[in-house]
């Protein structure tokens, strides 16, 4: 007998991305610009092992026990230090620890989205988030954007035209484009959000990976009562710790925590204790500084290789941080048609179609993730990509 799945499950489909990752698991020799994950060589294995031993010595078996749904108090304290550096001040009682940034997003969706609810997103946007919204029965609509992020006039019109449950933004080092919303645009968008009484989810998981330029205040600081702020330690510490940090409006926090109890009870106390120890240690700060230096060098190598090798008619972003560069070809270029030939030639990338809410998105975009690629392979990989693009 075939199980009858929910409408939410039926709304989510696998696609080329799944085939790519299946191939990558079998072929480790492939140069992969597809994986948006930290460099394994930059994961702090020895430091985490040492901190884990310290946690057991300090907390004993209590570190292995159930804990507060809102979060492990020492990590909540460290989170306030981290948040203040981003212009997020005063929300100590509104902060909770989630099971990764994705866990925080899922809990917020459960609290905000009924079937048929409208979610507005940038064009393009983070593809897996669109899957999450649709799994909750939401209707996801893209709003026109430029290289500074979502366009104020377009967002204003979209909010005026319909009831909207959530606006989802990645203002800093956006996935997939790498773009960052300037302070002036953040203020414009915040004014529109407040005027319409809308709710923004600010996904800020890449903010610590800045390689040049000056930090910007979080979008939250311009509309604190209308913004859910989500960040994570997955990119700077380790994804497997599954440690996210969320700051929620007061009227939403109680509902999110009640729903979280039904999802996973709490985020692992043990993992939270390790994360807290990492954040307060000099060794943790030194590790993050080293990772930023290495990733910055990789981004520089990638953009230099694009300038050297890509054929005319192609353009790309040059972000100040994050993990991604967005490449666009001529209007008649179809990136999906290169997936198979690229894998045959020993490289992988994600086509831009994976990052749109529309059913018939532009096909001329490519997302390149440089973080997971060995520095020595970047130029060779881009040379192969450029040859494929030239021969399309």
C-alpha positions in Angstrom: 0.0 0.0 0.0 1.3 3.4 -0.9 1.3 6.0 1.8 -0.8 9.1 1.2 1.5 12.1 1.9 0.4 15.5 3.0 -0.1 18.4 0.6 3.0 20.0 2.0 5.1 16.9 1.3 3.6 16.7 -2.2 4.4 20.3 -2.9 8.2 19.7 -2.4 10.0 17.9 -5.2 13.6 16.8 -5.7 15.4 18.0 -8.7 18.8 18.3 -10.4 20.5 19.3 -7.2 19.8 15.9 -5.7 21.3 14.2 -8.8 24.4 16.4 -8.5 25.0 15.5 -4.8 24.4 11.8 -5.5 27.1 12.0 -8.2 29.5 13.9 -5.9 29.1 11.2 -3.2 30.4 8.6 -5.7 33.1 10.9 -7.3 35.2 12.7 -4.7 37.7 13.8 -7.4 35.1 16.2 -8.9 35.9 19.9 -8.2 32.6 21.0 -6.6 31.5 24.5 -6.7 28.0 23.2 -5.8 28.4 22.5 -2.1 27.6 25.5 0.2 29.5 24.1 3.1 32.6 24.9 5.1 36.0 23.6 3.9 36.6 20.3 5.8 40.2 21.3 6.3 38.9 24.4 8.3 36.6 22.5 10.6 38.1 22.8 14.2 38.2 19.1 15.0 40.9 19.1 17.7 39.5 22.3 19.3 36.0 20.9 19.5 37.4 17.6 21.0 39.2 19.5 23.7 36.2 21.7 24.4 34.0 18.6 24.6 36.3 17.2 27.3 36.1 20.5 29.2 32.3 20.5 29.0 32.1 17.1 30.6 34.6 18.0 33.3 32.7 21.3 34.0 29.1 20.1 33.8 29.2 16.4 34.3 26.2 14.4 33.2 24.0 17.5 33.3 25.5 18.3 29.9 23.9 15.0 28.6 20.5 15.7 30.1 17.4 17.5 28.8 17.4 21.3 29.2 15.4 24.4 28.7 13.6 24.7 25.3 14.8 28.3 25.1 18.4 27.4 25.4 21.4 26.6 27.5 22.0 29.7 29.8 25.8 30.0 29.2 25.2 29.9 25.4 22.4 32.4 25.7 24.8 34.7 27.5 27.4 34.3 24.8 24.8 34.9 22.1 24.1 38.4 23.6 27.8 39.3 23.0 27.6 38.1 19.4 24.3 39.9 18.8 25.5 43.2 20.2 28.3 43.2 17.7 25.7 43.2 15.0 23.7 46.1 16.3 21.1 43.8 18.0 20.8 45.1 21.6 18.5 44.5 24.5 16.7 41.3 23.3 18.2 38.9 25.9 14.7 37.6 26.9 13.7 37.2 23.3 16.6 35.1 22.2 16.4 31.3 21.9 18.8 28.6 20.7 17.6 26.6 17.7 18.7 23.4 16.0 20.6 25.2 13.3 19.3 28.2 11.3 17.1 25.8 9.4 15.5 24.6 12.7 14.8 28.2 13.6 13.2 28.9 10.2 11.0 25.7 10.5 9.7 26.7 13.9 8.9 30.2 12.7 7.1 28.9 9.7 5.0 26.6 11.9 4.0 29.6 13.9 3.3 32.0 11.0 2.2 30.0 8.0 -1.3 28.5 7.4 -2.0 26.8 4.1 -2.4 29.4 1.4 -0.4 32.0 3.3 1.8 34.3 1.1 5.5 34.5 1.6 7.5 37.2 -0.3 11.1 36.5 -1.2 13.9 38.2 -3.1 14.7 37.3 -6.7 16.7 35.1 -6.7 16.6 33.6 -3.2 17.8 30.6 -1.1 16.1 27.6 -2.7 15.8 25.3 0.3 13.9 28.0 2.2 11.4 28.1 -0.6 10.9 24.3 -0.1 10.4 24.9 3.6 7.7 27.5 2.9 5.9 25.3 0.4 6.0 22.3 2.8 3.9 24.4 5.1 1.4 25.1 2.3 2.5 28.6 1.6 2.4 30.4 -1.7 5.8 31.8 -2.4 6.1 34.9 -4.6 9.3 36.6 -5.8 9.7 40.4 -5.5 11.8 42.2 -8.0 15.4 42.8 -6.8 18.6 44.4 -7.9 22.2 44.1 -6.7 21.3 46.0 -3.5 18.6 43.5 -2.6 14.8 43.6 -2.7 13.4 46.8 -4.4 11.5 49.1 -2.1 8.8 50.1 -4.6 8.2 46.5 -5.6 7.9 45.4 -2.0 5.6 48.2 -1.1 3.3 47.3 -4.0 3.4 43.6 -3.1 2.5 44.3 0.5 -0.3 46.7 -0.5 -1.8 44.2 -3.0 -2.3 41.2 -0.7 -2.1 39.9 2.9 1.4 38.6 3.5 2.4 36.3 6.3 6.2 36.8 6.0 8.9 38.5 4.0 12.1 36.4 3.8 15.3 38.3 3.3 19.1 37.5 3.3 20.5 41.0 3.6 24.2 40.1 4.1 26.2 38.0 1.6 23.0 36.5 0.2 22.8 32.9 -0.9 22.9 32.6 -4.0 24.2 35.9 -5.3 26.6 37.1 -2.5 25.1 40.6 -2.6 24.7 42.7 0.5 21.9 45.2 1.1 23.4 48.6 1.9 22.4 50.5 5.1 20.3 53.0 3.2 18.3 50.2 1.5 17.8 48.5 4.8 16.3 51.6 6.3 14.0 52.0 3.2 12.8 48.4 3.5 12.3 48.7 7.3 10.1 51.8 6.9 7.9 49.9 4.4 7.7 46.8 6.6 6.7 48.8 9.7 4.2 50.9 7.8 2.4 47.7 6.5 2.7 45.9 9.8 4.5 43.0 8.1 6.9 40.5 9.5 10.4 40.0 8.1 12.6 36.9 8.7 16.2 38.0 8.4 18.4 35.1 7.6 21.9 36.2 8.6 24.0 33.0 8.7 26.9 34.3 6.6 27.5 37.6 8.3 30.7 36.6 10.1 32.4 35.7 6.8 33.4 39.2 5.8 36.7 39.5 3.9 36.7 43.2 3.1 34.6 46.3 3.7 32.9 47.4 7.0 30.2 45.5 8.9 26.7 46.7 8.6 24.0 46.8 11.3 21.5 43.9 11.1 18.2 44.7 9.4 16.7 43.9 12.8 18.1 47.1 14.2 15.9 49.2 11.9 12.6 47.2 12.6 13.1 45.2 15.8 9.4 44.7 16.5 8.7 43.4 13.0 11.8 41.2 12.5 12.7 37.6 13.3 16.5 37.4 13.3 18.1 34.1 12.6 21.8 33.3 12.6 23.9 30.2 13.0 27.3 28.8 14.1 27.4 26.4 11.2 29.7 28.4 8.9 32.2 29.6 11.6 32.3 26.6 14.0 30.8 23.4 12.6 27.5 22.5 10.9 27.2 19.3 12.9 26.8 21.2 16.1 23.4 22.3 14.7 23.4 25.5 16.7 21.3 28.4 15.6 20.4 31.6 17.4 17.1 33.4 16.9 15.7 36.6 18.2 11.9 36.9 17.9 9.3 39.5 18.5 7.7 39.0 22.0 4.3 38.0 20.7 5.9 35.2 18.6 8.5 33.7 21.0 6.0 31.9 23.2 4.4 30.2 20.2 7.8 29.2 18.6 9.0 27.7 21.9 5.8 25.7 22.3 6.1 24.4 18.8 9.8 23.6 19.2 8.9 21.3 22.2 6.9 19.2 19.8 9.6 19.1 17.2 12.8 18.3 19.1 12.2 19.3 22.7 15.4 21.3 22.8 18.6 21.8 20.9 21.3 19.4 22.3 22.5 20.6 25.6 25.9 19.0 25.0 26.3 20.8 21.6 25.2 24.1 23.1 27.8 23.8 25.9 30.5 23.2 23.3 29.3 26.2 21.3 29.3 28.4 24.4 32.9 27.3 25.3 34.0 28.0 21.7 32.5 31.5 21.7 34.2 32.5 24.9 37.6 31.0 24.1 40.6 32.8 22.6 41.2 29.6 20.5 37.7 29.9 19.0 38.3 33.5 18.0 41.6 32.6 16.5 40.0 29.8 14.5 37.4 32.1 13.1 40.1 34.6 12.1 42.0 31.9 10.3 38.9 30.7 8.5 38.1 34.2 7.3 41.6 34.7 6.0 41.5 31.4 4.1 38.0 31.9 2.6 38.9 35.5 1.6 41.9 34.1 -0.3 39.6 31.6 -2.0 37.1 34.3 -3.1 39.9 36.4 -4.5 41.2 33.4 -6.4 37.8 32.6 -7.8 37.1 36.1 -9.0 40.5 36.4 -10.5 40.0 33.1 -12.4 36.6 34.3 -13.7 38.3 37.5 -15.0 41.0 35.4 -16.7 38.9 32.7 -18.3 35.2 33.4 -18.7 34.1 34.3 -22.2 32.6 37.6 -23.2 28.9 38.0 -22.4 29.2 36.6 -18.9 29.2 38.7 -15.7 29.4 37.9 -12.0 29.1 39.4 -8.6 32.2 40.2 -6.5 30.9 40.0 -2.9 32.7 41.3 0.2 32.1 38.0 2.0 30.0 34.9 2.3 30.5 31.7 0.3 28.9 32.4 -3.1 29.5 34.1 -6.4 26.6 34.5 -8.9 27.4 34.2 -12.6 25.0 35.2 -15.4 25.4 34.4 -19.1 23.6 35.8 -22.1 19.8 35.6 -22.2 19.9 32.4 -24.4 22.4 30.6 -22.1 20.9 27.5 -20.4 23.0 26.5 -17.3 21.0 23.3 -16.7 22.2 22.0 -20.1 25.8 22.1 -18.8 25.2 20.0 -15.6 25.9 16.7 -17.3 28.8 17.8 -19.4 30.3 19.6 -16.4 30.2 16.5 -14.3 31.8 14.5 -17.2 34.5 17.1 -17.3 35.1 16.8 -13.5 33.4 19.9 -12.1 30.0 20.6 -10.4 27.9 23.7 -9.9 24.3 24.6 -9.2 22.1 26.1 -12.0 20.4 29.4 -11.1 17.0 27.8 -11.6 17.3 26.3 -8.2 17.0 29.7 -6.6 13.7 31.1 -7.9 10.2 30.8 -6.6 8.8 31.2 -10.1 7.8 28.1 -12.1 9.6 29.3 -15.2 12.7 31.1 -13.9 15.6 32.5 -16.0 18.0 29.8 -17.0 21.1 31.8 -17.5 22.4 31.9 -13.9 25.1 29.8 -12.1 25.8 29.7 -8.4 29.4 29.0 -7.5 30.3 28.1 -4.0 34.1 28.5 -3.3 34.4 27.6 0.4 34.6 23.9 -0.1 37.0 23.9 -3.1 40.7 23.4 -2.4 42.5 26.6 -3.3 44.8 24.7 -5.7 41.8 23.5 -7.7 40.0 26.8 -8.2 41.7 28.1 -11.3 41.5 24.6 -13.0 37.8 24.3 -12.2 37.0 27.7 -13.6 39.0 27.0 -16.7 36.8 23.9 -17.3 33.7 25.9 -16.7 34.7 28.7 -19.0 35.5 26.2 -21.8 32.0 24.7 -21.4 30.3 28.1 -21.4 32.2 29.1 -24.5 31.2 26.0 -26.3 27.5 26.0 -25.3 
